[in-house]
């Protein structure tokens, strides 16, 4: 679920919910989907990954994105720090194999705040994809 916000107070919710800050004139509707992620290192190590969203996501171009492990809890992902996006793998993730399909949140805003309630909905991780 996406909750657009320009100045809304932060509140809790399940992972997958997020607040988004947008500049005037940007895409108004955040998008969600699934993407194939192929890490360049073992899943247990920070690094980078090739990420390819699947149709009907509006951008199916493969991008190389940073891949970082994060603890549970609210996560703010900023376009300033991650211009194209970020693959977030939870510290307790059991993702394995040469690739995985993870949930992707697309945003044209300046940041995405992922709200965590035990990351039950997406236990292996999520992708923040900043739309052009």
N, CA, C and O atoms as CSV, one atom per row, in Angstrom:
chain,resi,resn,atom,element,x,y,z
A,1,UNK,N,N,0.848,-1.159,0.000
A,1,UNK,CA,C,0.000,0.000,0.000
A,1,UNK,C,C,0.898,1.228,0.000
A,1,UNK,O,O,1.917,1.260,0.690
A,2,UNK,N,N,0.519,2.232,-0.773
A,2,UNK,CA,C,1.267,3.472,-0.832
A,2,UNK,C,C,0.434,4.587,-0.243
A,2,UNK,O,O,-0.769,4.670,-0.492
A,3,UNK,N,N,1.058,5.435,0.527
A,3,UNK,CA,C,0.389,6.582,1.103
A,3,UNK,C,C,1.170,7.824,0.723
A,3,UNK,O,O,2.192,8.116,1.344
A,4,UNK,N,N,0.712,8.575,-0.294
A,4,UNK,CA,C,1.455,9.766,-0.685
A,4,UNK,C,C,1.422,10.799,0.425
A,4,UNK,O,O,0.428,10.945,1.135
A,5,UNK,N,N,2.517,11.502,0.558
A,5,UNK,CA,C,2.583,12.493,1.617
A,5,UNK,C,C,3.557,13.591,1.250
A,5,UNK,O,O,4.658,13.321,0.770
A,6,UNK,N,N,3.161,14.805,1.469
A,6,UNK,CA,C,4.086,15.920,1.312
A,6,UNK,C,C,4.527,16.420,2.677
A,6,UNK,O,O,5.654,16.889,2.835
A,7,UNK,N,N,3.650,16.325,3.658
A,7,UNK,CA,C,4.014,16.782,4.997
A,7,UNK,C,C,3.223,16.011,6.048
A,7,UNK,O,O,2.871,16.562,7.091
A,8,UNK,N,N,2.947,14.751,5.779
A,8,UNK,CA,C,2.173,13.953,6.723
A,8,UNK,C,C,3.076,13.479,7.853
A,8,UNK,O,O,4.260,13.225,7.635
A,9,UNK,N,N,2.531,13.358,9.048
A,9,UNK,CA,C,3.345,12.816,10.132
A,9,UNK,C,C,3.639,11.346,9.884
A,9,UNK,O,O,2.849,10.645,9.252
A,10,UNK,N,N,4.756,10.891,10.373
A,10,UNK,CA,C,5.153,9.504,10.229
A,10,UNK,C,C,4.286,8.651,11.128
A,10,UNK,O,O,4.051,9.000,12.285
A,11,UNK,N,N,3.813,7.541,10.605
A,11,UNK,CA,C,3.043,6.626,11.439
A,11,UNK,C,C,3.395,5.197,11.069
A,11,UNK,O,O,3.944,4.945,9.996
A,12,UNK,N,N,3.082,4.270,11.948
A,12,UNK,CA,C,3.450,2.881,11.740
A,12,UNK,C,C,2.543,2.178,10.769
A,12,UNK,O,O,1.488,2.691,10.396
A,13,UNK,N,N,2.958,1.003,10.364
A,13,UNK,CA,C,2.194,0.179,9.459
A,13,UNK,C,C,3.050,-0.986,9.035
A,13,UNK,O,O,4.178,-1.136,9.506
A,14,UNK,N,N,2.538,-1.799,8.166
A,14,UNK,CA,C,3.307,-2.946,7.697
A,14,UNK,C,C,4.286,-2.536,6.620
A,14,UNK,O,O,4.114,-1.521,5.947
A,15,UNK,N,N,5.328,-3.357,6.472
A,15,UNK,CA,C,6.287,-3.106,5.407
A,15,UNK,C,C,5.518,-3.090,4.104
A,15,UNK,O,O,4.573,-3.859,3.927
A,16,UNK,N,N,5.900,-2.250,3.225
A,16,UNK,CA,C,5.177,-2.106,1.989
A,16,UNK,C,C,4.414,-0.806,1.981
A,16,UNK,O,O,4.236,-0.187,0.932
A,17,UNK,N,N,3.966,-0.392,3.137
A,17,UNK,CA,C,3.410,0.943,3.212
A,17,UNK,C,C,4.577,1.904,3.182
A,17,UNK,O,O,5.664,1.594,3.669
A,18,UNK,N,N,4.353,3.047,2.621
A,18,UNK,CA,C,5.423,4.029,2.663
A,18,UNK,C,C,4.841,5.415,2.538
A,18,UNK,O,O,3.730,5.601,2.043
A,19,UNK,N,N,5.599,6.372,2.989
A,19,UNK,CA,C,5.289,7.757,2.752
A,19,UNK,C,C,6.281,8.252,1.723
A,19,UNK,O,O,7.418,7.786,1.659
A,20,UNK,N,N,5.837,9.197,0.924
A,20,UNK,CA,C,6.648,9.634,-0.188
A,20,UNK,C,C,6.608,11.150,-0.261
A,20,UNK,O,O,5.544,11.750,-0.110
A,21,UNK,N,N,7.745,11.770,-0.490
A,21,UNK,CA,C,7.749,13.207,-0.716
A,21,UNK,C,C,8.013,13.453,-2.194
A,21,UNK,O,O,8.935,12.880,-2.776
A,22,UNK,N,N,7.202,14.302,-2.788
A,22,UNK,CA,C,7.294,14.548,-4.227
A,22,UNK,C,C,7.480,16.026,-4.492
A,22,UNK,O,O,7.048,16.873,-3.710
A,23,UNK,N,N,8.120,16.320,-5.589
A,23,UNK,CA,C,8.208,17.682,-6.073
A,23,UNK,C,C,6.963,17.980,-6.907
A,23,UNK,O,O,6.410,17.060,-7.509
A,24,UNK,N,N,6.506,19.220,-6.965
A,24,UNK,CA,C,5.347,19.553,-7.789
A,24,UNK,C,C,5.582,19.134,-9.241
A,24,UNK,O,O,6.685,19.274,-9.769
A,25,UNK,N,N,4.526,18.619,-9.875
A,25,UNK,CA,C,4.614,18.250,-11.281
A,25,UNK,C,C,5.160,16.865,-11.536
A,25,UNK,O,O,5.406,16.511,-12.689
A,26,UNK,N,N,5.361,16.062,-10.494
A,26,UNK,CA,C,5.878,14.715,-10.692
A,26,UNK,C,C,4.732,13.721,-10.755
A,26,UNK,O,O,3.591,14.046,-10.429
A,27,UNK,N,N,5.050,12.513,-11.175
A,27,UNK,CA,C,4.058,11.439,-11.264
A,27,UNK,C,C,3.331,11.328,-9.923
A,27,UNK,O,O,3.968,11.267,-8.871
A,28,UNK,N,N,2.001,11.302,-9.963
A,28,UNK,CA,C,1.249,11.342,-8.716
A,28,UNK,C,C,1.007,9.971,-8.108
A,28,UNK,O,O,0.786,9.877,-6.900
A,29,UNK,N,N,1.040,8.917,-8.890
A,29,UNK,CA,C,0.702,7.606,-8.362
A,29,UNK,C,C,1.932,6.711,-8.268
A,29,UNK,O,O,2.491,6.318,-9.292
A,30,UNK,N,N,2.362,6.384,-7.044
A,30,UNK,CA,C,3.439,5.411,-6.899
A,30,UNK,C,C,2.980,4.070,-7.471
A,30,UNK,O,O,1.781,3.803,-7.548
A,31,UNK,N,N,3.918,3.244,-7.865
A,31,UNK,CA,C,3.591,1.958,-8.473
A,31,UNK,C,C,4.279,0.839,-7.711
A,31,UNK,O,O,5.301,1.053,-7.059
A,32,UNK,N,N,3.707,-0.356,-7.798
A,32,UNK,CA,C,4.270,-1.543,-7.169
A,32,UNK,C,C,4.361,-2.654,-8.199
A,32,UNK,O,O,3.662,-2.635,-9.213
A,33,UNK,N,N,5.215,-3.610,-7.936
A,33,UNK,CA,C,5.333,-4.761,-8.813
A,33,UNK,C,C,6.308,-5.779,-8.254
A,33,UNK,O,O,6.591,-5.820,-7.057
A,34,UNK,N,N,6.808,-6.592,-9.159
A,34,UNK,CA,C,7.776,-7.631,-8.831
A,34,UNK,C,C,8.978,-7.451,-9.740
A,34,UNK,O,O,8.834,-7.053,-10.896
A,35,UNK,N,N,10.158,-7.741,-9.223
A,35,UNK,CA,C,11.379,-7.633,-10.025
A,35,UNK,C,C,12.272,-8.837,-9.761
A,35,UNK,O,O,12.282,-9.395,-8.664
A,36,UNK,N,N,13.018,-9.224,-10.782
A,36,UNK,CA,C,14.031,-10.273,-10.658
A,36,UNK,C,C,15.329,-9.598,-10.227
A,36,UNK,O,O,15.762,-8.615,-10.827
A,37,UNK,N,N,15.938,-10.139,-9.184
A,37,UNK,CA,C,17.174,-9.587,-8.633
A,37,UNK,C,C,18.267,-10.635,-8.746
A,37,UNK,O,O,18.108,-11.765,-8.285
A,38,UNK,N,N,19.391,-10.248,-9.372
A,38,UNK,CA,C,20.553,-11.127,-9.506
A,38,UNK,C,C,21.731,-10.430,-8.830
A,38,UNK,O,O,22.283,-9.475,-9.377
A,39,UNK,N,N,22.121,-10.905,-7.638
A,39,UNK,CA,C,23.210,-10.236,-6.919
A,39,UNK,C,C,24.565,-10.508,-7.571
A,39,UNK,O,O,24.764,-11.545,-8.205
A,40,UNK,N,N,25.489,-9.567,-7.407
A,40,UNK,CA,C,26.852,-9.723,-7.917
A,40,UNK,C,C,27.777,-10.365,-6.896
A,40,UNK,O,O,28.971,-10.514,-7.157
A,41,UNK,N,N,27.255,-10.745,-5.745
A,41,UNK,CA,C,28.007,-11.346,-4.647
A,41,UNK,C,C,27.028,-12.254,-3.910
A,41,UNK,O,O,25.842,-12.260,-4.238
A,42,UNK,N,N,27.484,-13.011,-2.936
A,42,UNK,CA,C,26.531,-13.825,-2.163
A,42,UNK,C,C,25.446,-12.942,-1.537
A,42,UNK,O,O,25.692,-11.781,-1.210
A,43,UNK,N,N,24.254,-13.499,-1.377
A,43,UNK,CA,C,23.129,-12.758,-0.807
A,43,UNK,C,C,23.457,-12.205,0.578
A,43,UNK,O,O,22.887,-11.192,0.981
A,44,UNK,N,N,24.342,-12.835,1.296
A,44,UNK,CA,C,24.643,-12.431,2.671
A,44,UNK,C,C,25.602,-11.247,2.758
A,44,UNK,O,O,25.935,-10.799,3.855
A,45,UNK,N,N,26.047,-10.739,1.613
A,45,UNK,CA,C,27.043,-9.678,1.564
A,45,UNK,C,C,26.464,-8.441,0.883
A,45,UNK,O,O,25.771,-8.564,-0.127
A,46,UNK,N,N,26.738,-7.253,1.420
A,46,UNK,CA,C,26.353,-6.016,0.746
A,46,UNK,C,C,27.130,-5.886,-0.554
A,46,UNK,O,O,28.239,-6.406,-0.678
A,47,UNK,N,N,26.549,-5.194,-1.514
A,47,UNK,CA,C,27.222,-4.994,-2.811
A,47,UNK,C,C,26.278,-4.369,-3.805
A,47,UNK,O,O,25.771,-3.267,-3.594
A,48,UNK,N,N,26.041,-5.088,-4.904
A,48,UNK,CA,C,25.149,-4.581,-5.941
A,48,UNK,C,C,24.431,-5.748,-6.593
A,48,UNK,O,O,24.785,-6.910,-6.393
A,49,UNK,N,N,23.408,-5.414,-7.380
A,49,UNK,CA,C,22.619,-6.448,-8.046
A,49,UNK,C,C,22.023,-5.882,-9.326
A,49,UNK,O,O,21.754,-4.685,-9.423
A,50,UNK,N,N,21.822,-6.751,-10.301
A,50,UNK,CA,C,21.051,-6.395,-11.484
A,50,UNK,C,C,19.586,-6.618,-11.145
A,50,UNK,O,O,19.206,-7.687,-10.666
A,51,UNK,N,N,18.766,-5.602,-11.396
A,51,UNK,CA,C,17.349,-5.641,-11.038
A,51,UNK,C,C,16.526,-5.368,-12.293
A,51,UNK,O,O,16.727,-4.359,-12.970
A,52,UNK,N,N,15.592,-6.282,-12.601
A,52,UNK,CA,C,14.735,-6.145,-13.772
A,52,UNK,C,C,13.272,-6.281,-13.355
A,52,UNK,O,O,12.813,-7.388,-13.075
A,53,UNK,N,N,12.536,-5.169,-13.311
A,53,UNK,CA,C,11.115,-5.254,-12.998
A,53,UNK,C,C,10.364,-6.011,-14.099
A,53,UNK,O,O,10.729,-5.965,-15.274
A,54,UNK,N,N,9.312,-6.701,-13.682
A,54,UNK,CA,C,8.482,-7.458,-14.609
A,54,UNK,C,C,7.253,-6.645,-14.995
A,54,UNK,O,O,6.777,-5.818,-14.217
A,55,UNK,N,N,6.744,-6.885,-16.200
A,55,UNK,CA,C,5.490,-6.250,-16.624
A,55,UNK,C,C,4.411,-6.596,-15.624
A,55,UNK,O,O,4.388,-7.729,-15.142
A,56,UNK,N,N,3.525,-5.694,-15.289
A,56,UNK,CA,C,3.221,-4.409,-15.927
A,56,UNK,C,C,3.907,-3.198,-15.295
A,56,UNK,O,O,3.444,-2.075,-15.495
A,57,UNK,N,N,4.989,-3.382,-14.543
A,57,UNK,CA,C,5.718,-2.240,-13.972
A,57,UNK,C,C,6.072,-1.295,-15.124
A,57,UNK,O,O,6.435,-1.767,-16.202
A,58,UNK,N,N,5.979,0.024,-14.931
A,58,UNK,CA,C,6.153,0.958,-16.057
A,58,UNK,C,C,7.567,1.040,-16.625
A,58,UNK,O,O,7.741,1.556,-17.729
A,59,UNK,N,N,8.571,0.557,-15.920
A,59,UNK,CA,C,9.951,0.597,-16.413
A,59,UNK,C,C,10.544,-0.794,-16.234
A,59,UNK,O,O,10.791,-1.220,-15.106
A,60,UNK,N,N,10.777,-1.506,-17.335
A,60,UNK,CA,C,11.306,-2.873,-17.254
A,60,UNK,C,C,12.767,-2.943,-17.679
A,60,UNK,O,O,13.272,-4.014,-18.013
A,61,UNK,N,N,13.437,-1.806,-17.666
A,61,UNK,CA,C,14.862,-1.756,-17.986
A,61,UNK,C,C,15.665,-2.306,-16.815
A,61,UNK,O,O,15.358,-2.011,-15.660
A,62,UNK,N,N,16.691,-3.103,-17.105
A,62,UNK,CA,C,17.561,-3.614,-16.043
A,62,UNK,C,C,18.455,-2.488,-15.530
A,62,UNK,O,O,19.054,-1.748,-16.310
A,63,UNK,N,N,18.532,-2.374,-14.226
A,63,UNK,CA,C,19.437,-1.415,-13.581
A,63,UNK,C,C,20.353,-2.173,-12.623
A,63,UNK,O,O,19.965,-3.174,-12.022
A,64,UNK,N,N,21.562,-1.671,-12.502
A,64,UNK,CA,C,22.438,-2.150,-11.436
A,64,UNK,C,C,22.210,-1.239,-10.237
A,64,UNK,O,O,22.470,-0.038,-10.292
A,65,UNK,N,N,21.716,-1.837,-9.146
A,65,UNK,CA,C,21.414,-1.071,-7.941
A,65,UNK,C,C,22.276,-1.542,-6.780
A,65,UNK,O,O,22.679,-2.705,-6.736
A,66,UNK,N,N,22.562,-0.647,-5.841
A,66,UNK,CA,C,23.228,-1.090,-4.612
A,66,UNK,C,C,22.328,-2.074,-3.867
A,66,UNK,O,O,21.102,-1.965,-3.915
A,67,UNK,N,N,22.934,-3.016,-3.192
A,67,UNK,CA,C,22.229,-3.995,-2.366
A,67,UNK,C,C,22.789,-3.870,-0.960
A,67,UNK,O,O,23.991,-4.022,-0.744
A,68,UNK,N,N,21.901,-3.589,0.002
A,68,UNK,CA,C,22.328,-3.408,1.391
A,68,UNK,C,C,21.452,-4.229,2.315
A,68,UNK,O,O,20.252,-4.383,2.088
A,69,UNK,N,N,22.067,-4.750,3.353
A,69,UNK,CA,C,21.335,-5.439,4.415
A,69,UNK,C,C,20.938,-4.405,5.460
A,69,UNK,O,O,21.728,-3.542,5.840
A,70,UNK,N,N,19.690,-4.516,5.914
A,70,UNK,CA,C,19.178,-3.566,6.891
A,70,UNK,C,C,18.439,-4.328,7.981
A,70,UNK,O,O,17.853,-5.378,7.718
A,71,UNK,N,N,18.464,-3.803,9.208
A,71,UNK,CA,C,17.663,-4.411,10.281
A,71,UNK,C,C,16.191,-4.067,10.063
A,71,UNK,O,O,15.869,-3.157,9.299
A,72,UNK,N,N,15.313,-4.786,10.724
A,72,UNK,CA,C,13.908,-4.423,10.688
A,72,UNK,C,C,13.717,-3.035,11.272
A,72,UNK,O,O,14.580,-2.542,11.998
A,73,UNK,N,N,12.612,-2.412,10.966
A,73,UNK,CA,C,12.333,-1.063,11.444
A,73,UNK,C,C,12.131,-0.143,10.267
A,73,UNK,O,O,12.382,-0.528,9.125
A,74,UNK,N,N,11.685,1.054,10.525
A,74,UNK,CA,C,11.439,2.020,9.460
A,74,UNK,C,C,12.745,2.331,8.730
A,74,UNK,O,O,13.799,2.480,9.347
A,75,UNK,N,N,12.650,2.424,7.423
A,75,UNK,CA,C,13.812,2.713,6.584
A,75,UNK,C,C,13.477,3.879,5.668
A,75,UNK,O,O,12.472,3.830,4.958
A,76,UNK,N,N,14.291,4.921,5.667
A,76,UNK,CA,C,14.112,6.034,4.742
A,76,UNK,C,C,15.149,5.897,3.642
A,76,UNK,O,O,16.353,5.892,3.896
A,77,UNK,N,N,14.660,5.786,2.420
A,77,UNK,CA,C,15.523,5.662,1.251
A,77,UNK,C,C,15.406,6.961,0.464
A,77,UNK,O,O,14.325,7.301,-0.016
A,78,UNK,N,N,16.502,7.682,0.331
A,78,UNK,CA,C,16.512,8.993,-0.301
A,78,UNK,C,C,17.063,8.912,-1.722
A,78,UNK,O,O,18.062,8.238,-1.972
A,79,UNK,N,N,16.401,9.608,-2.650
A,79,UNK,CA,C,16.905,9.695,-4.025
A,79,UNK,C,C,18.276,10.360,-4.044
A,79,UNK,O,O,19.105,10.032,-4.894
A,80,UNK,N,N,18.531,11.287,-3.124
A,80,UNK,CA,C,19.827,11.960,-3.057
A,80,UNK,C,C,20.948,10.947,-2.814
A,80,UNK,O,O,22.011,11.037,-3.429
A,81,UNK,N,N,20.709,9.976,-1.910
A,81,UNK,CA,C,21.720,8.966,-1.591
A,81,UNK,C,C,21.722,7.789,-2.558
A,81,UNK,O,O,22.761,7.167,-2.777
A,82,UNK,N,N,20.564,7.481,-3.138
A,82,UNK,CA,C,20.409,6.332,-4.048
A,82,UNK,C,C,19.626,6.804,-5.270
A,82,UNK,O,O,18.428,6.539,-5.365
A,83,UNK,N,N,20.279,7.502,-6.211
A,83,UNK,CA,C,19.571,8.142,-7.328
A,83,UNK,C,C,18.690,7.203,-8.158
A,83,UNK,O,O,17.638,7.619,-8.644
A,84,UNK,N,N,19.097,5.965,-8.323
A,84,UNK,CA,C,18.299,5.024,-9.109
A,84,UNK,C,C,17.431,4.129,-8.239
A,84,UNK,O,O,16.396,3.637,-8.687
A,85,UNK,N,N,17.847,3.919,-7.006
A,85,UNK,CA,C,17.101,3.065,-6.098
A,85,UNK,C,C,18.027,2.212,-5.262
A,85,UNK,O,O,19.242,2.408,-5.256
A,86,UNK,N,N,17.432,1.254,-4.549
A,86,UNK,CA,C,18.184,0.419,-3.616
A,86,UNK,C,C,17.467,-0.908,-3.425
A,86,UNK,O,O,16.240,-0.959,-3.347
A,87,UNK,N,N,18.242,-1.978,-3.352
A,87,UNK,CA,C,17.725,-3.279,-2.941
A,87,UNK,C,C,17.984,-3.402,-1.448
A,87,UNK,O,O,19.131,-3.345,-1.004
A,88,UNK,N,N,16.909,-3.573,-0.671
A,88,UNK,CA,C,17.022,-3.739,0.775
A,88,UNK,C,C,16.775,-5.205,1.103
A,88,UNK,O,O,15.689,-5.731,0.862
A,89,UNK,N,N,17.790,-5.856,1.652
A,89,UNK,CA,C,17.665,-7.237,2.116
A,89,UNK,C,C,17.663,-7.179,3.640
A,89,UNK,O,O,18.581,-6.629,4.249
A,90,UNK,N,N,16.627,-7.749,4.248
A,90,UNK,CA,C,16.538,-7.720,5.711
A,90,UNK,C,C,17.617,-8.608,6.317
A,90,UNK,O,O,17.965,-9.649,5.759
A,91,UNK,N,N,18.137,-8.190,7.455
A,91,UNK,CA,C,19.200,-8.938,8.130
A,91,UNK,C,C,18.823,-10.392,8.384
A,91,UNK,O,O,19.690,-11.266,8.365
A,92,UNK,N,N,17.539,-10.664,8.623
A,92,UNK,CA,C,17.120,-12.037,8.896
A,92,UNK,C,C,16.560,-12.752,7.662
A,92,UNK,O,O,15.895,-13.780,7.786
A,93,UNK,N,N,16.827,-12.212,6.490
A,93,UNK,CA,C,16.339,-12.813,5.247
A,93,UNK,C,C,16.983,-14.171,5.011
A,93,UNK,O,O,18.139,-14.401,5.367
A,94,UNK,N,N,16.220,-15.053,4.411
A,94,UNK,CA,C,16.737,-16.373,4.038
A,94,UNK,C,C,16.784,-16.527,2.524
A,94,UNK,O,O,16.794,-17.646,2.011
A,95,UNK,N,N,16.812,-15.407,1.810
A,95,UNK,CA,C,16.875,-15.471,0.349
A,95,UNK,C,C,18.145,-16.214,-0.063
A,95,UNK,O,O,19.204,-16.028,0.536
A,96,UNK,N,N,18.030,-17.058,-1.091
A,96,UNK,CA,C,19.163,-17.872,-1.548
A,96,UNK,C,C,19.013,-18.133,-3.040
A,96,UNK,O,O,17.983,-17.825,-3.640
A,97,UNK,N,N,20.051,-18.701,-3.624
A,97,UNK,CA,C,20.023,-19.054,-5.038
A,97,UNK,C,C,20.639,-17.971,-5.893
A,97,UNK,O,O,21.041,-16.922,-5.388
A,98,UNK,N,N,20.714,-18.224,-7.193
A,98,UNK,CA,C,21.356,-17.266,-8.091
A,98,UNK,C,C,20.521,-16.007,-8.343
A,98,UNK,O,O,21.063,-14.978,-8.745
A,99,UNK,N,N,19.203,-16.083,-8.107
A,99,UNK,CA,C,18.338,-14.917,-8.287
A,99,UNK,C,C,17.114,-15.075,-7.397
A,99,UNK,O,O,16.854,-16.147,-6.851
A,100,UNK,N,N,16.375,-13.988,-7.265
A,100,UNK,CA,C,15.136,-14.010,-6.484
A,100,UNK,C,C,14.183,-12.982,-7.065
A,100,UNK,O,O,14.603,-12.030,-7.723
A,101,UNK,N,N,12.900,-13.183,-6.816
A,101,UNK,CA,C,11.895,-12.184,-7.161
A,101,UNK,C,C,11.503,-11.462,-5.876
A,101,UNK,O,O,11.067,-12.081,-4.906
A,102,UNK,N,N,11.666,-10.139,-5.889
A,102,UNK,CA,C,11.334,-9.306,-4.742
A,102,UNK,C,C,10.313,-8.253,-5.137
A,102,UNK,O,O,10.180,-7.913,-6.313
A,103,UNK,N,N,9.601,-7.744,-4.158
A,103,UNK,CA,C,8.612,-6.697,-4.390
A,103,UNK,C,C,9.342,-5.387,-4.667
A,103,UNK,O,O,10.329,-5.070,-4.003
A,104,UNK,N,N,8.857,-4.629,-5.645
A,104,UNK,CA,C,9.467,-3.350,-6.004
A,104,UNK,C,C,8.432,-2.238,-5.830
A,104,UNK,O,O,7.276,-2.370,-6.233
A,105,UNK,N,N,8.881,-1.136,-5.216
A,105,UNK,CA,C,8.082,0.071,-5.066
A,105,UNK,C,C,8.698,1.142,-5.957
A,105,UNK,O,O,9.862,1.501,-5.777
A,106,UNK,N,N,7.938,1.651,-6.909
A,106,UNK,CA,C,8.417,2.710,-7.791
A,106,UNK,C,C,7.907,4.055,-7.327
A,106,UNK,O,O,6.739,4.192,-6.961
A,107,UNK,N,N,8.779,5.051,-7.340
A,107,UNK,CA,C,8.410,6.381,-6.857
A,107,UNK,C,C,9.116,7.451,-7.669
A,107,UNK,O,O,10.277,7.293,-8.047
A,108,UNK,N,N,8.411,8.536,-7.934
A,108,UNK,CA,C,9.032,9.695,-8.569
A,108,UNK,C,C,9.394,10.752,-7.531
A,108,UNK,O,O,9.856,11.837,-7.884
A,109,UNK,N,N,9.188,10.444,-6.266
A,109,UNK,CA,C,9.462,11.391,-5.189
A,109,UNK,C,C,10.925,11.452,-4.819
A,109,UNK,O,O,11.775,10.804,-5.430
A,110,UNK,N,N,11.195,12.248,-3.803
A,110,UNK,CA,C,12.553,12.441,-3.331
A,110,UNK,C,C,12.996,11.424,-2.304
A,110,UNK,O,O,14.192,11.245,-2.073
A,111,UNK,N,N,12.021,10.749,-1.678
A,111,UNK,CA,C,12.370,9.715,-0.711
A,111,UNK,C,C,11.186,8.790,-0.524
A,111,UNK,O,O,10.039,9.142,-0.801
A,112,UNK,N,N,11.498,7.603,-0.048
A,112,UNK,CA,C,10.488,6.621,0.308
A,112,UNK,C,C,10.809,6.152,1.714
A,112,UNK,O,O,11.955,5.823,2.020
A,113,UNK,N,N,9.790,6.121,2.574
A,113,UNK,CA,C,9.948,5.604,3.922
A,113,UNK,C,C,9.203,4.285,3.982
A,113,UNK,O,O,7.980,4.242,3.848
A,114,UNK,N,N,9.946,3.216,4.183
A,114,UNK,CA,C,9.345,1.896,4.331
A,114,UNK,C,C,8.972,1.717,5.791
A,114,UNK,O,O,9.800,1.923,6.679
A,115,UNK,N,N,7.746,1.339,6.037
A,115,UNK,CA,C,7.245,1.153,7.394
A,115,UNK,C,C,7.292,-0.335,7.698
A,115,UNK,O,O,6.769,-1.139,6.927
A,116,UNK,N,N,7.900,-0.707,8.795
A,116,UNK,CA,C,8.105,-2.117,9.106
A,116,UNK,C,C,7.305,-2.552,10.308
A,116,UNK,O,O,7.314,-1.895,11.349
A,117,UNK,N,N,6.618,-3.654,10.158
A,117,UNK,CA,C,5.941,-4.307,11.274
A,117,UNK,C,C,6.336,-5.778,11.231
A,117,UNK,O,O,5.493,-6.661,11.069
A,118,UNK,N,N,7.628,-6.021,11.378
A,118,UNK,CA,C,8.133,-7.380,11.310
A,118,UNK,C,C,8.388,-7.847,9.894
A,118,UNK,O,O,8.655,-9.027,9.669
A,119,UNK,N,N,8.312,-6.956,8.955
A,119,UNK,CA,C,8.450,-7.235,7.518
A,119,UNK,C,C,7.839,-8.579,7.115
A,119,UNK,O,O,8.450,-9.373,6.400
A,120,UNK,N,N,6.622,-8.806,7.593
A,120,UNK,CA,C,5.902,-10.046,7.284
A,120,UNK,C,C,5.510,-10.143,5.821
A,120,UNK,O,O,5.544,-11.226,5.237
A,121,UNK,N,N,5.141,-9.026,5.231
A,121,UNK,CA,C,4.654,-9.073,3.856
A,121,UNK,C,C,5.752,-9.397,2.852
A,121,UNK,O,O,5.496,-10.069,1.853
A,122,UNK,N,N,6.950,-8.938,3.098
A,122,UNK,CA,C,8.084,-9.132,2.179
A,122,UNK,C,C,9.293,-9.567,3.001
A,122,UNK,O,O,10.204,-8.767,3.212
A,123,UNK,N,N,9.326,-10.812,3.470
A,123,UNK,CA,C,10.332,-11.237,4.441
A,123,UNK,C,C,11.767,-11.276,3.912
A,123,UNK,O,O,12.709,-11.218,4.702
A,124,UNK,N,N,11.952,-11.374,2.599
A,124,UNK,CA,C,13.322,-11.432,2.078
A,124,UNK,C,C,13.906,-10.061,1.790
A,124,UNK,O,O,15.123,-9.879,1.840
A,125,UNK,N,N,13.053,-9.103,1.492
A,125,UNK,CA,C,13.529,-7.758,1.183
A,125,UNK,C,C,12.623,-7.067,0.192
A,125,UNK,O,O,11.640,-7.639,-0.280
A,126,UNK,N,N,12.963,-5.832,-0.119
A,126,UNK,CA,C,12.189,-5.021,-1.050
A,126,UNK,C,C,13.147,-4.176,-1.886
A,126,UNK,O,O,14.328,-4.030,-1.569
A,127,UNK,N,N,12.602,-3.638,-2.945
A,127,UNK,CA,C,13.361,-2.755,-3.839
A,127,UNK,C,C,12.665,-1.403,-3.879
A,127,UNK,O,O,11.449,-1.328,-4.055
A,128,UNK,N,N,13.431,-0.348,-3.717
A,128,UNK,CA,C,12.936,1.001,-3.981
A,128,UNK,C,C,13.516,1.400,-5.332
A,128,UNK,O,O,14.731,1.367,-5.526
A,129,UNK,N,N,12.651,1.776,-6.258
A,129,UNK,CA,C,13.025,2.115,-7.640
A,129,UNK,C,C,12.572,3.529,-7.905
A,129,UNK,O,O,11.371,3.791,-7.965
A,130,UNK,N,N,13.517,4.459,-8.066
A,130,UNK,CA,C,13.148,5.835,-8.345
A,130,UNK,C,C,12.904,5.990,-9.844
A,130,UNK,O,O,13.789,5.767,-10.670
A,131,UNK,N,N,11.667,6.382,-10.164
A,131,UNK,CA,C,11.255,6.553,-11.556
A,131,UNK,C,C,11.848,7.835,-12.125
A,131,UNK,O,O,12.007,8.828,-11.415
A,132,UNK,N,N,12.166,7.801,-13.395
A,132,UNK,CA,C,12.701,8.995,-14.075
A,132,UNK,C,C,11.583,9.911,-14.469
A,132,UNK,O,O,11.826,10.967,-15.052
